[in-house]
Amino acid sequence: EANMMNLSRSVALISLFLLPLLSFSFSVDNPTDRRVLVLLDDLSLKSSHSIFFSTLKSRGFDLDFKLADDSKLALQRYGQYLYDGLIIFAPSTERFGGALDSKSIADFVDSGRDLILSADTSASDLIRGIALECGVDFDEDSSAMVIDHSSFSLSDGDHTLIAADDLVKSDVILGKTKIEAPVLFRGVAHSLNPTNNLVLKVLSASPSAYSANPSSKLSSPPQLTGSAISLVSVMQARNNARVVISGSLQLFSDRLFRSGVQKAGSPNKYEKSGNEQFATELSKWVFHERGHLKAGSLVHHRVGETDEPAIYRIKDDLEFSVEILEWSGRSWEPYVADDLQVQFYMMSPYVLKTLSTDKKGMFHTSFKVPDVYGVFQFKVEYEKLGYTTLSLSKQIPVRPYRHNEYERFIPTAYPYYGACFTTMAGFFVFSFVYLYHK
Amino acid sequence: MMARCLARFLVSLLALAICNAASVSHPISDSHRSAALDVFVPLDGSYKSLEEAYEALKSLEILGIDKKSDLSSGTCENVVKVLASPSSALKDVFYALSVNGILKCKTGEDVPKDIVSKLQAGAKDAKLLLDFYYSIRGLVLVKEQFSGTDLTLGDAEAIFRSVKALSQSDGRWRYSSNNAESSTFAAGLAFETLAGVISLAPSEIDQSLIQTVKTGILKLFDSIQKYDDGTFYFDGSEGPISTTASVIRGLTSFAASESTGLNLPGDKIVGLAKFFLGVGIPGDAKDFFNQIDALACLEDNRFSVPLILSLPSTVISLTKKEPLKVKVSTVLGSKAPALSVKLAEALNSKGSSVINNQELKFDADSATYFLDSFPKNFDVGKYTFVFEILLDESANEKGYITEAQTKVPIAATGAIGIENAEIAVLDSDVGSIESQKKLDLTKDGVVSLSANHLQKLRLSFQLTTPLGLVFKPHQAFLKLKHESQVEHIFLVKTYGKKAELVLDFLGLVEKLYYLSGKYEIQLTIGDASMENSLLSNIGHIELDLPERPEKAPLPPLHPTDPYSRYGPKSEISHIFRVPEKLPAKQLSLIFLGLIVLPFIAFLIGLTRLGVNIKSFPSSVGAATSALLFHGGIGAVLLLYVLFWLKLDLFTTLKALSLLGVFLLFVGHRTLSNLAAASNKLKSA
């Protein structure tokens, strides 16, 4: 067991190192997934979660429903992936059918493809293992559920139907429209691996939550408590593959989508829970309908010129610009932000400047080349919560002044010039006097 | 096989979870009606196929939503087209007639003759169950919709027999005689078909034939699937919802068509109703239709009409003194006949009975049965209420049935009294109290304590239920949170009447990672029965722990805050090398002036000395060479100026070498002229 764990951990580590090396799966022009494999442990989930699936279908996704133990399961054929995305709604599956296992799912993510994984109470080791590779640890106690005696849905006598409203503050992940109604959640708690900084909580539990078996007395303190409990998390790998991990399968169900909600201790009563909006917006993010950036090439030239020089001289004034577009699910739209930065970099950044945007996707700045010569790089490294990472660079050498580029007539030297020339004039006059005086 | 078993197990697991969540079935309500409008949204004013149109219209009709006028024009056009065309498939004709039954696109005496003969021929020549189904049901629909035609089936009994021939010994049916695979779904279709044959038959069908079908129906009920909570369903490759709906439709029409009546097990019919209600609101149009249609069949049939007991809330608040409300209605939510509801038993979590045989009062205005007084010993906690429905004699005509007993989990909640909350720091060895504070747990941050590793922290409080008994909450945690975000959770256990936690810091230093400093103290008390669950930041304690030994474990890492991890970095601008500090230009000019002064003094000195150039040669040749000589010197000096201004060293040296040779020559001439002139003067 322990060995397995180590093994899977090292696989995860290796895969993290390999991620940047692997190529992008999406076509560069159209990064949204199209073909999605949906693995279910029971075909009745297709009807009990039909709203979620039909919103996906209505957005143009081609869903392929399969039982998780279908013996013909395969993600790739002849080395080509058959799907762009994977939804695993099979929390109790101990073993996938066909050629699918946790390693092939890790490879699938490593190839830049996306995954929605939903566990539930009594999630199998297989599902836990896949989550672990994404930096998510589910509560080891298989009978444990998230319990919250302060923020539960009033319709629930067990306090296991959590009305969660601690959402990540990110428009790109959850959309611009605020999710007003609490999100209903019934399921298992997880925590995030602190060494993995690619994973983050999207829906967190309240400080009074804890993870335990609701029907038995606690004999030892629960492993997970308070806002350390994550209910739904997302991971964006270094290759921009996106993963959503939820501790509740019911969160996506028609029942909770349609359910009204009133949070305990709150006078607000909502006709409809926030689940549908939450799940829909999250699926837009995970399938790259939002937050996917594309950059044009880095453009730079001296002030007043238009052509890119082959080399800069120290202290040149230069102008830098780059075009950044965001994929809207259908087309590339100009990206607007005020936190894009460029570095002029040689071993360490010599200049780091924030770019200003013209709101049409172009970002500009200008600065003076430092008085250090060598081979520099323009570097744009953009990491923003929920957005794909941009890492662009362009090399440019910088040379010192040439001998004839220094200042020629130095005022300080005027006395020396004067001394020379008066001596010469004196000599000229003296030559007459000396030779022709009588 | 394995997989199938597993899948079945999972269905039950899932359904169990669903049923637990719902805990009790609810009849179809307004939420279904509003959902129906979302589910059955036509694309551009009409549905993709007549089948979909029928399912949508039928569901909306059952739910009492009138959308016919919006949809009729486009859909009716299709119906008329299909009914007019002789080449339409049986299936399309069937669905066209079904839609026509709702929208009444084509009515009256004007019987579509072609269609009737087509259906009659279809029924006669059919080999497949589906062909029988579409043609016979089609004829039934024609009979219902168009008056005045003789639609009787010529050889009804033969058709009955050939349909019956497709049945299997286990009550299921085959789709065709060539295909050995039988299905429960097909059985439902067959029952409907047979019901159609009976109603279209000119003379009565042989009773023994009908009897064999009835035996088959009972056989089919042997294969019914069951959940623990008394929910029944039929499973099949079409999925449980479609399969069960098909069977119920078949049974309803079969029971309606013949006179002797079907005697079906009542608990299973209630179980089937509970199954459909337990599905909730399907998001899929097909499932939605199957659910609503099957429930409509259960609402109005000739075998038994199930009544459903539902509770608006399964949580009773003892502080609000709300009565426990129970509603009884049919599956579609219409009014139940006269009846009484009895609370047979209320069991607490230990299984002992608290309330026995109490009849609920009836409020006719809200059609609600309620229990407003609870016995004195009824405390907070989890209960299982067992209800029984007793139908009045008069209601029995319609064949109403109910569950024998409905078990409902009920949570009784109340305000828990919190008393004698105290927090104290004790000296370890003698146990004497160093500092003790009364706590008001409703206020935050009032306590500030300090302790070292030789002392103890004691926290105690008493929890009592509204009846004054000791209450043991599910959640009673003390959380110590260090400044560095390291957290420690301790359980507060209940001993006797008191909940107490004693933290002996000497034994805890390792667990606390030897982290001295300020710890926030947070107390969480909560329980499903507790209405005043609380999360209280009591205050803080300043701990003075020994130094960390080298081998002691390090505190765990904490995930970094995602908001601070990203975001722009602070700007860096390059600091350029400061240029050498130069004197002011004016100073240089002043010194330039000073430098020029000696030259001016030299010129003035020369004039003062009265210098002259009287010995400048007067002869043309000598004067020329002298002028050339001085011109040469001037040119060299000028060259120097030019060198300073713009020439490079190579040009300058080249020019200088030429000028040098020239100067040597003219200089020699000039000097020899001067020497000759001075010799002449001496000799003179």
Interface residues (C-beta under 8 A of the other chain):
Chain A: D41 D42 L43 S44 L45 K46 S47 S48 H49 S50 I51 F52 F53 S54 L67 D69 S71 S92 G97 I147 D148 H149 S150 L154 S155 G157 D158 H159 L161 V168 K169 R186 L192 N193 P194 T195 N197 L200 K201 P207 S208 Y210 A212 P214 K217 L218 S220 P221 P222 T225 G226 A228 Q250 D254 R255 F257 R258 G260 K315 D339 Q341 Q343 F344 P349 Y350 V351 L352 K353 T354 F367 K368 P370 D371 V372 E383 K384 L385 I410 P411 T412 A413 Y414 P415 Y417 G418 A419 C420 F421 T422 T423 M424 A425 G426 F427 F428 V429 S431 F432 V433 L435 Y436 H437 K438
Chain B: A3 L6 A7 L10 V11 L13 L14 A17 I18 A21 S23 S31 A35 G239 P240 I241 V279 G280 I281 P282 G283 D284 D287 S313 T314 V315 K382 P409 I410 A411 K472 H474 Q475 F477 K479 E487 I489 F490 L491 Q522 T524 G526 D527 A528 M530 S533 L534 L535 P556 L557 H558 P559 T560 P562 Y563 R565 Y566 G567 P568 K569 S570 E571 I572 S573 H574 F576 R577 L582 P583 K585 S588 L589 F591 L592 L594 I595 V596 P598 F599 F602 L603 L606 V611 N612 I613 K614 S615 F616 A626 H630 I633 G634 L637 Y640 V641 W644 T670 L674
